[in-house]
Amino acid sequence: MRGSDRIEDVLSGLTLSCAYGRDQFSMSHGSFHYKRKEWGEKQLLRQEGDPFLFRDASGTLSFRLHQEWLTGEESGICHIYFTRERTGRTAKEPNRFTLTLPAEAKERIYGCGETYVRLNLKGEKVRIFVAEHQNAGRIGKKLIREKILGRHPEHVMPFSAYESYYAQPTFVSSLCYFVHVNTKRYAEFDFQELDRTKLCLEELPDLYIGDADGFPALSFKLSALLGRQKVLPDWINQGVILAVQEGVDKINEKIEKAEAHGVKIAGIWSQDWCGCRRTGFGYQVMWNWRADEGPDGQYPDLKKHIAEWEKKGIAFLGYINPFIALEKDLYQEASEKGYCVKDKEGKDYLVKITTFPAAMVDFTNPEAYAWYKNLIKENMIGIGMKGWMADFGEYLPLDCVLSDGSDPMDRHNDWPAIWAKMNREAIEETGNAGRVFFFTRAGSTETIRNSMMMWTGDQHVDWSVDDGLPSVIPATLSLAMSGFAITHSDAGGYTTVMHMRRTKELLIRWEEMNAFSPLFRTHEGNQPANDVQFDDDEELLAVLAETSRWHSLLSGYLKKCMKEAEDYGRPVMRPLFYHYDEDFCFDEKTEYLLGRDLLVAPVLKEGQKERLVHLPGDRWRDLWTGEAYEGGVYTLSAPLHRILVFARESEEGEEIRNLFSGEK
C-alpha cells in the first residue's frame, strides 16, 4: 500500500499504552550513558462506540485521540494528538507513552535525523537524542582493535553503540509516507518488529502523518511542515573553499601556491581566526570570538586582509560555537554578567571538551542571547566574513540550571536549533541574507528552518564504513529524508588519532566526491602535521585544480538544485529511490543522485581501481567519455583521479555533459 491510502490505514491500526518512568542519563564529552527505568505499563483500549477514546481496563486512565487535516501547502497532512480525560484518580500521572503504528514486512525506513552506518533503519531501535557522534570510548576501542586485528573498514558495531549529532523525531517510509512527532524530549523509535513501529515517548503523542504518490511530492509536504533551506550565495560554488590555519602569512602563501597551479579558490576557511590552543588532541581553536590580533596574534589587521582577499574574489570564512574559553576575556565578561549556564550550586557549568573545560552561554537568558548574537554581528560579519562553521550544539547538560527555569530535558534536543536561529538572525539583522551563510553539524526539528546548511561532522580520516569516507553518503541521505536538503562534508575527514592518519589516496577520493556536492570545502584535521594536505606535492595540487574546476562548472546546476530545495524541499543529494522505484534503489547507500540528472558513484574502498555500479532504469551517459548505458549492473574502471559520474539522457543532463566535454 503506497501514497494516499496509507494515512487511514495507520489511523485505524494504531494502539496506545502508558507507564511511569525515570531517566538517569550522564554525559561525558557530549556522549551519554543512557539508563531508563519504567514500570506500571498499561494497555489503553479503544472504546466501542467511541473509537477516539482510549481507556485502561480499570477505567481510571482515559485519553482522547484528536484528528485534524491541515490546509494550504500542508494540505493532506493529518495532525493526530491525544489529551488526558479525567475519569478517575491515579497515584501517578503516566509520563511514558508507546504509540504503535502498523507496518509492513518489506517496508524500509529512513530518516530520524542523521545515521552513518545504516540508511534503512528497519530492524533497529533509534534514539532521538542529540549527542556527540564521535565519543572517545568508541574511538579507543576501534584503535585497539585495529592494533590487534588489523584494519577492517567494513567492521561495524551494534547500532545502539552509535549516537548522532543530529537526531530528529521524523521518519519516512519506502511506502511513501512520513511520520513526524512533535516532541523535544528524549524518544525512541523502534522499527525492530516487521509488522509494527513503536514510538516510545515521554509525553502524550502529538504527531503529523503525510503521504504522497512520489518522494518529490512527499518532500514538498514534509518541508511545508518543517521548513526549507534557501539558495546559498552564488560565490560558494565558484571553486573550492580551502582550510588554511596559522595566520595571514600562511593564507597568502597557500593562495599563491594554489593559484599558481590553477586551483579555483572560492574562499579561505580559517577556523583559528580567533586564536589556537595546542592540546593532546591536536591543533584546536581558542574559543574567544574576536580576531587574534594582539601583539603575538596570528591575524593582525584581519579586517584589512579580508577586504584584500575579497578583491581577488576570495571570501573569508571563520568558526564559532556556543562555548567560551575560560582563559580569555569574553568568559570573564559573560561570567560577571551571569550569562553562563549554571550548575545546581549556582556556579558556571564547565563542560569537558576533548582535553579542556569550557563554559556555555545560556541562550534562555534574553540578554545573554543578544550579547552572543552581537559577537557574531560585530566580530565576524563586521570584519567582512562571508561564512562560518557554527559548530557543536549537542552538549547541554541534563543536570544544569537554565535562566528561564525550564527543564534541560525539554531544552537539550532543541539547543542546536536555538543556536542555528541565533546565527541566522545575525545574518538577517545585518542585511546580509543571500550574501553570508553558515553551516552546522548538530540538529533536531527546528534546525531545518533555521540552519542554512549541514555538514556531516567529524569523520575519521580513513575508509571505515561507519565513521570514514563511506559514512558520508548514508549520513547525507538520511538527513535528506528527514527534510534537510543541503549538506556537505569535510573533504579528507577530520579525526586523526595515533595510527589513524589521512593518506594521499583518501584525500584525492574525498575531493573527487565533494566536487559533486553542494559545497566543496577541505579540512586540515585536528593534527595537520600528521595528515596529507592538499598542497603536499604537485600531484595533489593538480588534482585540486581539476576538482575545483569541476565544482565551478556545476555552479549553475547546483543553484537550480538549491532553488528546488527552497521552493519544494527537494534535497540536493538524493537517494536513488527518490526517482526510481526499483527494489535495489531502496537499499543503495554507496551511490547518490545529485539533483535529478546526475548519478555519482564514488570509490569508497582503499586501493580500488574499479567499482560495481548499479544504474536504475533510465538511459545514462558517462560524464567523461559520453559512453551510453542502460539501467543495469556494471563493473567499471575508476582509476585514481576519476570518479564515476553519469548524466541522465535529458535536456539538463546534456547541458552538463557539454560543460564537461573538455575535462576528460
C-alpha positions as CSV (number, residue, x, y, z in Angstrom):
1,M,0.0,0.0,0.0
2,R,1.6,3.3,-1.1
3,G,0.8,7.0,-1.1
4,S,-2.6,8.4,-0.1
5,D,-4.1,5.1,1.1
6,R,-1.6,5.0,4.0
7,I,-2.9,7.5,6.5
8,E,-6.3,5.9,7.0
9,D,-4.5,2.5,7.4
10,V,-2.3,4.0,10.1
11,L,-5.1,5.7,11.9
12,S,-7.3,2.6,12.0
13,G,-4.4,0.4,13.3
14,L,-2.7,2.5,16.0
15,T,-2.6,1.4,19.6
16,L,-1.6,3.3,22.8
17,S,-0.1,2.2,26.1
18,C,1.3,4.2,29.0
19,A,3.6,3.8,32.0
20,Y,5.6,5.7,34.6
21,G,9.4,6.1,34.2
22,R,12.5,7.9,35.2
23,D,15.7,8.8,33.2
24,Q,19.2,8.8,34.6
25,F,21.5,10.0,31.9
26,S,25.1,11.0,32.5
27,M,27.2,12.9,30.0
28,S,30.9,12.7,29.2
29,H,32.4,14.8,26.5
30,G,29.0,15.2,24.9
31,S,28.3,11.4,24.8
32,F,25.6,9.9,27.1
33,H,25.2,6.9,29.2
34,Y,21.5,6.0,29.0
35,K,19.8,4.4,31.9
36,R,16.0,4.3,31.8
37,K,13.5,2.9,34.4
38,E,9.9,2.1,33.6
39,W,7.1,0.4,35.4
40,G,3.3,0.1,35.6
41,E,2.7,-0.3,31.9
42,K,-1.0,-0.3,30.9
43,Q,-2.6,-1.0,27.6
44,L,-5.2,1.5,26.6
45,L,-8.1,0.1,24.6
46,R,-10.4,1.9,22.1
47,Q,-13.9,2.1,23.4
48,E,-16.7,0.5,21.5
49,G,-19.0,3.2,20.1
50,D,-16.2,5.8,20.6
51,P,-13.1,4.8,18.7
52,F,-11.4,8.1,19.6
53,L,-11.4,7.2,23.3
54,F,-8.7,5.0,24.8
55,R,-9.1,3.7,28.3
56,D,-7.3,1.2,30.6
57,A,-9.1,-1.9,31.9
58,S,-9.9,-0.2,35.3
59,G,-11.3,2.9,33.7
60,T,-9.0,5.2,35.7
61,L,-6.9,6.3,32.7
62,S,-8.6,7.8,29.7
63,F,-7.1,9.6,26.7
64,R,-8.9,11.1,23.7
65,L,-7.5,11.0,20.2
66,H,-7.9,14.1,18.1
67,Q,-7.6,14.2,14.3
68,E,-7.4,17.2,12.0
69,W,-6.4,17.8,8.4
70,L,-4.1,20.7,7.6
71,T,-4.7,23.0,4.7
72,G,-2.7,25.2,2.4
73,E,0.8,23.9,1.5
74,E,0.3,21.4,4.3
75,S,-2.8,20.1,2.7
76,G,-3.1,16.3,3.0
77,I,-1.2,16.1,6.3
78,C,-3.1,14.7,9.2
79,H,-2.4,16.0,12.7
80,I,-3.1,13.5,15.4
81,Y,-2.8,14.2,19.1
82,F,-4.0,12.9,22.5
83,T,-5.4,14.7,25.5
84,R,-6.0,13.4,29.0
85,E,-9.6,12.9,30.1
86,R,-10.2,13.0,33.9
87,T,-12.2,9.9,34.5
88,G,-10.6,8.7,37.7
89,R,-7.8,9.2,40.2
90,T,-4.3,7.8,39.8
91,A,-1.4,7.7,42.2
92,K,0.9,9.0,39.5
93,E,0.3,10.5,36.1
94,P,1.9,8.5,33.4
95,N,5.0,10.0,31.7
96,R,5.8,7.2,29.2
97,F,3.6,6.6,26.1
98,T,4.1,4.0,23.4
99,L,2.2,4.6,20.3
100,T,2.2,1.6,18.0
101,L,1.6,2.0,14.2
102,P,1.0,-0.7,11.7
103,A,3.9,-1.5,9.3
104,E,4.7,-3.9,6.5
105,A,7.5,-6.5,6.5
106,K,9.1,-5.3,3.3
107,E,8.9,-1.7,4.2
108,R,12.1,0.3,4.5
109,I,12.5,3.2,7.0
110,Y,14.7,6.3,6.6
111,G,15.4,9.5,8.4
112,C,15.4,10.1,12.2
113,G,18.0,12.8,11.6
114,E,21.5,11.6,10.6
115,T,22.6,8.0,10.6
116,Y,26.0,7.0,9.4
117,V,26.2,3.2,9.3
118,R,22.6,2.4,8.2
119,L,20.4,4.1,5.7
120,N,17.4,1.7,6.0
121,L,16.5,1.7,9.7
122,K,14.1,-1.3,9.6
123,G,15.2,-3.8,12.3
124,E,16.7,-1.1,14.5
125,K,15.8,1.0,17.5
126,V,16.8,4.7,17.1
127,R,17.4,7.1,20.0
128,I,16.0,10.6,19.3
129,F,18.6,12.5,21.4
130,V,21.3,14.7,20.1
131,A,24.8,13.8,21.3
132,E,28.5,13.8,20.3
133,H,28.7,11.3,17.5
134,Q,32.5,10.7,17.9
135,N,32.9,9.6,21.5
136,A,36.3,8.8,22.9
137,G,35.4,5.3,24.1
138,R,34.3,4.2,20.7
139,I,37.4,5.6,19.0
140,G,39.6,4.0,21.7
141,K,38.0,0.6,21.1
142,K,38.5,1.0,17.3
143,L,42.2,1.9,17.6
144,I,42.9,-1.1,20.0
145,R,41.0,-3.5,17.7
146,E,43.0,-2.3,14.7
147,K,46.3,-2.6,16.5
148,I,45.5,-6.2,17.5
149,L,43.5,-7.5,14.5
150,G,44.5,-5.1,11.7
151,R,42.2,-2.6,9.9
152,H,38.9,-3.9,8.8
153,P,37.0,-0.9,7.4
154,E,33.8,-3.0,6.9
155,H,33.6,-3.7,10.7
156,V,30.6,-2.1,12.4
157,M,29.3,-2.2,16.0
158,P,25.7,-2.8,17.1
159,F,23.5,0.1,16.0
160,S,22.9,1.0,19.7
161,A,26.6,1.9,20.1
162,Y,26.3,4.9,17.8
163,E,25.0,8.3,18.8
164,S,24.2,11.2,16.4
165,Y,24.9,14.9,16.2
166,Y,21.5,15.3,14.5
167,A,18.5,13.4,15.9
168,Q,15.0,14.3,14.7
169,P,11.7,12.6,15.5
170,T,10.8,12.1,11.8
171,F,10.9,9.1,9.6
172,V,10.0,8.4,6.0
173,S,8.8,5.0,4.7
174,S,9.5,3.4,1.4
175,L,5.7,3.2,1.1
176,C,5.9,7.0,0.6
177,Y,4.5,8.4,3.8
178,F,6.2,10.3,6.7
179,V,5.6,10.5,10.4
180,H,6.8,13.5,12.4
181,V,6.4,13.6,16.2
182,N,6.0,16.9,17.9
183,T,8.3,16.3,20.8
184,K,11.6,17.8,22.1
185,R,12.2,15.3,24.8
186,Y,14.1,12.0,24.6
187,A,12.3,9.4,22.5
188,E,12.9,6.0,20.9
189,F,11.6,5.0,17.5
190,D,11.5,1.2,17.4
191,F,11.5,-0.4,14.0
192,Q,12.6,-3.9,15.1
193,E,9.3,-5.7,14.5
194,L,8.3,-6.3,10.9
195,D,4.6,-5.6,11.3
196,R,4.7,-2.6,13.6
197,T,6.5,0.6,14.5
198,K,6.7,1.7,18.1
199,L,7.1,5.3,19.1
200,C,8.3,5.4,22.7
201,L,7.7,9.0,24.0
202,E,7.9,10.9,27.3
203,E,4.8,13.0,26.7
204,L,1.4,12.4,25.1
205,P,1.7,11.6,21.4
206,D,1.4,14.6,19.1
207,L,2.3,13.7,15.5
208,Y,1.8,14.5,11.9
209,I,1.4,12.0,9.1
210,G,1.6,12.8,5.4
211,D,1.6,10.7,2.3
212,A,2.0,11.3,-1.4
213,D,2.3,9.4,-4.7
214,G,6.0,10.0,-5.0
215,F,9.0,11.2,-3.0
216,P,9.3,14.7,-4.6
217,A,5.7,15.3,-3.6
218,L,6.3,13.9,-0.1
219,S,9.3,16.2,0.3
220,F,7.1,19.1,-0.5
221,K,4.6,18.2,2.2
222,L,7.3,17.5,4.8
223,S,9.1,20.7,4.1
224,A,5.9,22.7,4.2
225,L,5.5,21.4,7.7
226,L,9.1,21.6,9.0
227,G,10.7,24.4,6.8
228,R,13.2,24.7,3.9
229,Q,16.7,26.0,3.3
230,K,17.2,28.9,1.0
231,V,19.5,29.2,-2.0
232,L,23.1,29.8,-0.8
233,P,25.2,32.7,-2.1
234,D,26.5,32.3,-5.6
235,W,30.2,32.7,-4.7
236,I,30.3,29.4,-2.7
237,N,30.3,27.2,-5.9
238,Q,33.0,29.2,-7.8
239,G,35.6,26.8,-6.7
240,V,36.9,25.1,-3.5
241,I,36.9,26.6,0.0
242,L,40.4,25.9,1.3
243,A,41.0,25.2,5.0
244,V,44.1,27.2,6.0
245,Q,45.3,28.0,9.5
246,E,48.2,29.6,11.4
247,G,47.8,33.2,10.2
248,V,47.7,35.7,7.4
249,D,51.1,34.9,6.1
250,K,50.3,31.2,5.7
251,I,47.0,32.1,4.0
252,N,48.8,34.3,1.4
253,E,51.4,31.6,0.9
254,K,48.8,28.9,0.2
255,I,46.7,31.1,-2.0
256,E,49.7,32.0,-4.1
257,K,50.8,28.3,-4.4
258,A,47.3,27.1,-5.2
259,E,46.6,29.8,-7.8
260,A,49.9,29.1,-9.5
261,H,48.7,25.5,-10.0
262,G,45.3,26.5,-11.4
263,V,43.2,25.9,-8.4
264,K,39.9,27.9,-8.4
265,I,39.5,29.3,-4.9
266,A,36.1,30.4,-3.8
267,G,37.1,31.0,-0.2
268,I,39.6,30.5,2.6
269,W,38.3,28.9,5.8
270,S,40.4,29.7,8.9
271,Q,38.9,28.2,12.0
272,D,41.7,29.6,14.2
273,W,40.9,33.2,13.3
274,C,40.3,33.8,17.0
275,G,43.5,32.0,18.2
276,C,44.6,28.5,18.8
277,R,45.4,26.1,21.6
278,R,47.7,23.1,21.2
279,T,46.4,20.1,23.2
280,G,47.0,16.4,23.5
281,F,44.2,16.0,20.9
282,G,45.9,18.3,18.4
283,Y,45.7,21.8,17.0
284,Q,42.4,23.4,18.3
285,V,40.7,26.7,18.3
286,M,40.8,29.2,21.2
287,W,37.2,29.8,21.8
288,N,37.3,33.6,22.3
289,W,35.3,35.1,19.5
290,R,37.3,38.0,18.3
291,A,40.2,38.2,15.8
292,D,43.6,37.1,17.1
293,E,45.2,40.5,16.5
294,G,47.2,41.0,19.7
295,P,51.0,41.6,19.8
296,D,51.5,37.8,19.4
297,G,48.4,37.2,17.3
298,Q,48.4,35.3,14.0
299,Y,45.8,37.6,12.4
300,P,46.9,41.3,12.7
301,D,44.7,43.7,10.8
302,L,42.4,40.8,9.8
303,K,39.6,43.1,8.5
304,K,42.0,44.8,6.1
305,H,43.3,41.4,4.8
306,I,39.8,40.1,4.4
307,A,39.0,43.1,2.2
308,E,42.1,42.4,0.1
309,W,41.2,38.8,-0.4
310,E,37.7,39.7,-1.4
311,K,39.1,42.0,-4.1
312,K,40.6,38.8,-5.6
313,G,37.3,37.1,-5.4
314,I,38.2,35.0,-2.4
315,A,35.8,35.0,0.6
316,F,36.9,34.6,4.2
317,L,35.2,32.1,6.5
318,G,35.6,31.6,10.2
319,Y,34.4,29.4,13.1
320,I,32.3,29.8,16.2
321,N,30.5,27.5,18.7
322,P,28.3,28.0,21.8
323,F,31.2,27.6,24.3
324,I,33.7,30.2,25.5
325,A,37.3,29.7,26.6
326,L,37.9,30.1,30.4
327,E,41.3,31.7,29.8
328,K,40.1,34.7,27.9
329,D,38.2,38.0,28.4
330,L,34.9,37.0,26.9
331,Y,34.4,34.4,29.6
332,Q,35.2,37.0,32.3
333,E,32.6,39.3,30.9
334,A,30.0,36.5,30.5
335,S,30.6,35.2,34.0
336,E,30.4,38.6,35.7
337,K,27.1,39.3,33.9
338,G,25.7,35.9,34.8
339,Y,25.3,34.8,31.2
340,C,26.6,31.2,31.6
341,V,24.6,28.0,32.1
342,K,24.8,27.2,35.8
343,D,25.2,24.0,37.8
344,K,22.9,23.2,40.8
345,E,25.2,25.1,43.1
346,G,24.8,28.3,41.1
347,K,28.3,28.2,39.6
348,D,29.1,28.3,35.9
349,Y,28.7,24.8,34.5
350,L,32.0,23.8,33.0
351,V,31.8,21.1,30.3
352,K,34.8,19.0,29.3
353,I,35.5,19.1,25.6
354,T,38.3,16.8,24.3
355,T,41.0,17.8,26.8
356,F,39.8,21.1,28.3
357,P,36.8,22.6,30.1
358,A,34.7,25.4,28.7
359,A,31.6,27.4,29.7
360,M,28.3,27.5,27.8
361,V,26.3,30.7,27.3
362,D,22.7,30.4,28.5
363,F,20.6,31.1,25.4
364,T,17.4,31.1,27.5
365,N,18.6,34.4,29.0
366,P,17.5,37.1,26.6
367,E,20.4,39.4,27.5
368,A,23.0,36.6,27.1
369,Y,21.4,35.6,23.7
370,A,21.6,39.1,22.4
371,W,25.2,39.5,23.7
372,Y,26.3,36.4,21.9
373,K,24.5,37.3,18.7
374,N,26.2,40.7,18.8
375,L,29.6,38.9,18.9
376,I,28.7,37.3,15.5
377,K,27.4,40.6,14.1
378,E,30.4,42.7,15.1
379,N,33.4,40.4,15.4
380,M,32.6,38.2,12.4
381,I,30.2,39.8,9.9
382,G,31.5,43.2,11.0
383,I,35.1,42.4,9.8
384,G,33.9,41.1,6.4
385,M,33.4,37.3,7.0
386,K,31.2,35.7,4.3
387,G,30.6,32.5,6.2
388,W,31.5,30.3,9.1
389,M,31.2,26.9,10.7
390,A,28.6,27.1,13.6
391,D,29.9,24.1,15.5
392,F,28.5,22.0,18.4
393,G,25.1,22.4,20.0
394,E,24.8,18.9,21.4
395,Y,26.3,19.4,24.8
396,L,23.6,20.9,27.0
397,P,23.9,19.0,30.3
398,L,20.8,17.5,31.8
399,D,21.6,18.5,35.3
400,C,22.2,22.1,34.6
401,V,20.1,25.1,35.7
402,L,18.8,27.4,33.0
403,S,18.0,31.1,33.4
404,D,14.3,30.7,32.4
405,G,13.8,27.8,34.8
406,S,13.0,25.3,32.0
407,D,13.8,21.6,32.3
408,P,17.1,20.9,30.5
409,M,15.5,17.6,29.2
410,D,13.0,19.8,27.3
411,R,15.8,22.0,26.0
412,H,18.5,19.5,25.2
413,N,17.3,18.4,21.7
414,D,16.2,22.0,20.9
415,W,19.6,23.6,21.7
416,P,21.1,23.1,18.3
417,A,18.1,24.8,16.7
418,I,18.3,27.8,19.1
419,W,22.0,28.0,18.2
420,A,21.2,27.9,14.4
421,K,18.4,30.5,14.9
422,M,20.9,32.9,16.5
423,N,23.3,32.6,13.6
424,R,20.6,33.1,11.0
425,E,19.2,36.2,12.8
426,A,22.7,37.7,13.0
427,I,22.9,37.5,9.2
428,E,19.4,38.7,8.5
429,E,19.6,41.6,11.0
430,T,22.8,42.9,9.4
431,G,21.2,42.9,6.0
432,N,23.4,40.1,4.7
433,A,20.8,37.5,3.7
434,G,21.9,35.9,0.4
435,R,25.5,37.1,0.8
436,V,26.6,35.4,4.0
437,F,26.0,31.9,5.2
438,F,26.9,29.4,7.9
439,F,26.8,25.6,8.3
440,T,26.0,23.5,11.4
441,R,26.6,19.9,12.5
442,A,24.1,19.4,15.3
443,G,20.3,19.5,14.9
444,S,16.8,18.4,15.5
445,T,13.4,19.5,14.3
446,E,13.6,23.3,14.2
447,T,17.2,23.2,12.8
448,I,15.6,22.6,9.3
449,R,14.1,26.1,9.2
450,N,17.0,27.9,10.9
451,S,20.2,26.4,9.6
452,M,21.4,27.2,6.1
453,M,23.4,24.1,5.6
454,M,24.6,21.0,7.4
455,W,28.0,19.3,7.3
456,T,28.2,15.6,8.3
457,G,30.6,16.2,11.3
458,D,33.9,14.9,12.3
459,Q,34.5,11.8,10.0
460,H,37.6,9.7,10.6
461,V,40.5,10.2,8.1
462,D,40.0,6.6,6.9
463,W,37.9,4.2,4.9
464,S,35.7,2.8,7.7
465,V,32.1,2.4,6.7
466,D,30.8,3.7,10.0
467,D,33.0,6.8,10.5
468,G,35.2,7.4,7.5
469,L,34.6,8.4,3.8
470,P,31.9,5.8,3.1
471,S,29.8,7.1,6.0
472,V,29.2,10.4,4.3
473,I,26.6,9.1,1.8
474,P,24.2,7.4,4.3
475,A,24.5,10.4,6.6
476,T,23.7,12.8,3.8
477,L,20.8,10.7,2.5
478,S,19.3,10.2,6.0
479,L,19.3,14.0,6.5
480,A,17.7,14.4,3.1
481,M,14.9,12.0,4.0
482,S,14.5,13.9,7.4
483,G,13.8,17.1,5.4
484,F,17.2,18.7,5.5
485,A,18.1,19.4,1.8
486,I,21.6,21.0,1.7
487,T,24.6,19.0,3.1
488,H,28.3,18.5,2.6
489,S,31.3,17.0,4.4
490,D,34.9,17.9,5.3
491,A,37.0,16.8,2.3
492,G,39.6,14.5,3.7
493,G,37.8,13.9,7.1
494,Y,38.8,15.4,10.4
495,T,39.5,13.0,13.3
496,T,43.2,11.9,13.4
497,V,44.4,9.8,16.3
498,M,47.5,7.6,16.7
499,H,47.8,5.4,13.5
500,M,44.6,6.8,12.0
501,R,46.1,9.3,9.6
502,R,44.9,10.7,6.3
503,T,46.6,9.2,3.2
504,K,47.1,10.8,-0.2
505,E,44.7,8.4,-1.8
506,L,41.9,9.1,0.7
507,L,42.2,12.8,0.2
508,I,42.0,12.5,-3.6
509,R,39.0,10.2,-3.5
510,W,37.2,12.6,-1.0
511,E,37.9,15.6,-3.1
512,E,36.6,13.9,-6.2
513,M,33.3,13.1,-4.3
514,N,32.9,16.6,-2.7
515,A,33.3,18.3,-6.0
516,F,29.9,16.7,-6.8
517,S,28.2,18.1,-3.7
518,P,26.6,21.4,-2.7
519,L,29.8,22.7,-1.2
520,F,33.5,21.8,-1.8
521,R,35.5,22.5,1.4
522,T,38.7,21.0,2.7
523,H,39.8,20.4,6.3
524,E,43.3,20.1,7.7
525,G,42.2,17.8,10.5
526,N,42.9,18.0,14.2
527,Q,46.6,17.0,13.6
528,P,47.5,18.8,10.4
529,A,51.2,17.7,10.6
530,N,50.1,14.0,10.6
531,D,47.7,14.3,7.7
532,V,48.3,14.7,4.0
533,Q,47.3,18.2,2.9
534,F,46.0,19.5,-0.4
535,D,49.4,21.1,-1.4
536,D,51.8,18.5,-0.2
537,D,53.0,17.7,-3.7
538,E,52.5,18.5,-7.4
539,E,50.0,15.7,-8.0
540,L,47.8,16.8,-5.1
541,L,47.7,20.4,-6.4
542,A,46.9,19.2,-9.9
543,V,44.0,17.1,-8.5
544,L,42.7,20.0,-6.5
545,A,42.9,22.3,-9.6
546,E,40.9,19.7,-11.5
547,T,38.3,19.0,-8.9
548,S,37.8,22.7,-8.1
549,R,37.2,23.3,-11.8
550,W,34.6,20.5,-11.8
551,H,32.8,22.1,-8.9
552,S,32.8,25.5,-10.6
553,L,31.4,24.0,-13.8
554,L,28.5,22.7,-11.7
555,S,27.7,26.1,-10.2
556,G,24.6,26.8,-12.4
557,Y,23.2,23.3,-11.9
558,L,23.8,23.4,-8.1
559,K,22.0,26.7,-7.9
560,K,19.0,25.2,-9.7
561,C,19.1,22.2,-7.3
562,M,19.2,24.6,-4.3
563,K,16.3,26.6,-5.8
564,E,14.3,23.3,-5.8
565,A,15.2,22.9,-2.2
566,E,14.0,26.4,-1.4
567,D,10.8,26.1,-3.4
568,Y,9.8,22.4,-3.0
569,G,12.0,20.9,-0.2
570,R,13.8,18.5,-2.6
571,P,17.2,17.5,-1.3
572,V,20.2,18.4,-3.5
573,M,21.8,15.0,-2.9
574,R,19.1,12.3,-3.2
575,P,18.8,8.5,-2.7
576,L,18.2,6.6,-5.9
577,F,14.7,5.5,-4.7
578,Y,13.8,9.2,-4.8
579,H,13.2,8.9,-8.5
580,Y,13.4,5.2,-9.3
581,D,11.0,2.5,-7.9
582,E,13.4,-0.4,-8.3
583,D,14.0,-2.7,-5.4
584,F,17.8,-2.3,-5.2
585,C,17.4,1.5,-5.1
586,F,15.8,1.3,-1.6
587,D,19.0,-0.1,0.0
588,E,21.7,1.6,-2.1
589,K,24.0,3.7,0.1
590,T,27.2,3.9,-1.9
591,E,25.7,6.0,-4.8
592,Y,23.6,9.1,-4.9
593,L,21.8,11.4,-7.2
594,L,23.0,15.0,-7.4
595,G,19.7,16.7,-8.3
596,R,17.6,14.8,-10.9
597,D,20.2,14.4,-13.7
598,L,23.5,13.2,-12.2
599,L,24.3,9.9,-10.6
600,V,27.5,9.8,-8.6
601,A,29.3,6.5,-7.7
602,P,32.4,7.4,-5.7
603,V,35.2,4.9,-4.9
604,L,34.9,4.2,-1.2
605,K,37.5,1.4,-0.7
606,E,41.2,1.8,-0.4
607,G,43.2,0.6,-3.4
608,Q,40.1,0.1,-5.5
609,K,40.6,1.0,-9.2
610,E,37.2,-0.2,-10.4
611,R,33.8,-0.5,-8.8
612,L,30.4,-2.1,-9.2
613,V,27.8,0.4,-10.4
614,H,24.1,-0.3,-10.3
615,L,22.3,2.1,-12.6
616,P,18.5,2.5,-12.3
617,G,16.2,2.1,-15.3
618,D,16.9,5.1,-17.4
619,R,19.4,5.9,-20.1
620,W,22.8,7.3,-18.8
621,R,26.0,8.7,-20.3
622,D,29.4,8.6,-18.7
623,L,30.2,12.2,-17.9
624,W,33.7,11.9,-19.1
625,T,33.5,9.6,-22.1
626,G,29.9,10.0,-23.3
627,E,29.5,6.3,-23.4
628,A,25.9,5.3,-23.1
629,Y,24.5,2.8,-20.5
630,E,21.0,1.4,-19.9
631,G,19.9,0.6,-16.4
632,G,21.8,-2.4,-15.1
633,V,24.8,-3.6,-13.2
634,Y,28.3,-2.8,-14.5
635,T,31.9,-3.2,-13.3
636,L,33.7,-0.1,-14.5
637,S,37.2,1.3,-14.3
638,A,37.7,4.0,-11.8
639,P,41.4,4.9,-11.6
640,L,42.6,7.5,-9.2
641,H,41.7,11.0,-10.4
642,R,38.5,9.7,-12.0
643,I,35.1,9.5,-10.2
644,L,32.3,7.6,-11.9
645,V,29.6,10.1,-12.7
646,F,26.6,9.6,-15.1
647,A,24.4,12.2,-16.7
648,R,20.8,11.2,-17.4
649,E,19.8,11.5,-21.1
650,S,17.7,14.6,-20.6
651,E,18.0,18.2,-21.6
652,E,19.7,19.2,-18.3
653,G,21.9,16.1,-18.5
654,E,23.1,17.1,-22.0
655,E,23.9,20.6,-20.9
656,I,26.0,19.3,-18.1
657,R,27.8,16.9,-20.4
658,N,28.6,19.7,-22.8
659,L,30.1,21.7,-19.9
660,F,32.4,18.8,-19.0
661,S,33.2,17.8,-22.6
662,G,36.8,19.1,-22.4
663,E,37.5,17.7,-18.9
664,K,38.5,14.1,-19.7
